[in-house]
Amino acid sequence: MYCVLIVDDEEHLVESLAETTDWSRMSVSTVHKAYSGEQALDIMKSSQVDIVITDIKMPEMTGIELIEIIHERWKKVKCILLTGYSDFNFAKQAIKFKATDYLLKPVETEELEASVTQIIAGLREEWGRIASYQQAVSAIKENLPLLKSNLLHDLLQGKKIDLPSLEEKMALLEMPFSTGDSLALLLIRMEGTFVEYDYHTLSLMEYAVGNIAAEVFADQFWIWIGKDPHDYLTMLVKPKYTPDAQDKNTLLELKAGELQRSVQLYLKGRISVLVSSWFGFPDELTSTYRNSIGTLRQLAGSEDELVITMNSLTFAESSIVERLYEPPLLTVLLESARWDAFREKVSRVIDELENRWSDSYEHIMEAFFVISGAFTYIVHKNGWRFFELMGNDHRILDTSRMTTVKALREWTYRVLDKIIEESEKGRKDNRQMLIGKIQAFIQEHLYADLTSHMIAECVNLNPAYVSRVYKLETGESITEYIFRLKMEEAAYLLKYSDKKIYEISGELRYQNPQYFSKLFRRQYNMSPQEYRDAMHRCSS
């Protein structure tokens, strides 16, 4: 949906265009109104605007000056100029600042709608080009290092990506790696003076270490550099040729030592490097990474500047409930209110427990503590308390009852349902409170020049968001609500006061009484005078 801003110092013209044009038919969801160039710029700073319809002849800032500023600051915004003057100089300036259309007053509704429809069609085509594959590829190339690092981070954490998709991602990122490759993993721990650096300086140092690694390994290995959640630099390596096993192990260890010495020589810092055994990519990556983390922690400890190789080390099979720790984590899913994704992940955890650990109380407890930790996090973050949330369900944190996978499943879904229920209730309550504040503000300022920007400011939110939420919750737009209130107020004044129709029109900020009468007739199917006469006849 698109957003339009109408700008004219003649209020009745703005109101007329806003009220009589069939905006929804053109996929326009929001119509902002401004009565000066400065007010228009204020709205554009805080609201989404796709099309500006502005008069040329305005005091202080002309429409030409306005579109000049818009062209400089918001290059994607399209402008339509309105004027009562068919002056070629105006048209020439409009072309200079890329006005999309130039219409003469008085503007026919059909003419304006045709212009807006054409502009929206152009916007769709323009954004379609921006979102095209070639544009996406160009953006990807500009961000290759970060995208490669993020992909490696996800794979280390155990994120499941089907093999065709992974191959496609790596090809798009121009990486010389394939599924089924035999790779080794290097963990690089920054030590010594590195740990004393602030975040910005350390990031620069890590970048420098990565560049040195690229130089050191370039002649013999392809490398893939990233960073893991423990702040270790991680590097996958793949031989550029096929040496025998002994040669590639020796060569890899030599390169790790060379990297360590180069960092000390050129960056005046120390690192420890752990070199994993060779493994099949991607199936064995996560287990190799977890073993490498454990080895570095156990063998390196607090010692500095070590090179550790894992070829001669053996490890017991991991006995963790692996699905619990694969991204996205349970806390992430709860925080983003992705309830279905949370259920799906829990279902995978339950499947793993039933297949591998159905008789293991310890593993059921492992899953229980991780899931209950995620629940506790989101409950407390929302300002709730577990026992208040669950009411009479006294078993909420009773571990003695959590002896079977079935009990864990039932408990998890029961708590999740309560969290969803409370979240939805809180969201609705918050929205109702927001609607109440907006309506109270409008009622208090009904006789003022109300704008969407002023209304949004009263609740400290973005105007586009306020308009959308209001429409969703009430079924009518804010503009429709204001119009309805003004017409109801006009009807009251016509019935119970002796004020002239032009006085009522002016008080309600309709400067043109004829335009006011037209709107009143549309609401009540009779003119203001006819309504007053009818009310007086009923009361006599």
Beta strands, then each sheet from edge to edge (+ up, - down):
strand 1: 2-7
strand 2: 28-34
strand 3: 51-55
strand 4: 78-83
strand 5: 101-104
strand 6: 182-191
strand 7: 221-227
strand 8: 233-239
strand 9: 270-275
strand 10: 279-280
strand 11: 307-309
sheet 1: 2+ 1+ 3+ 4+ 5+
sheet 2: 7+ 8- 6+ 9- 11-
sheet 3: 7+ 8- 6+ 10-
end
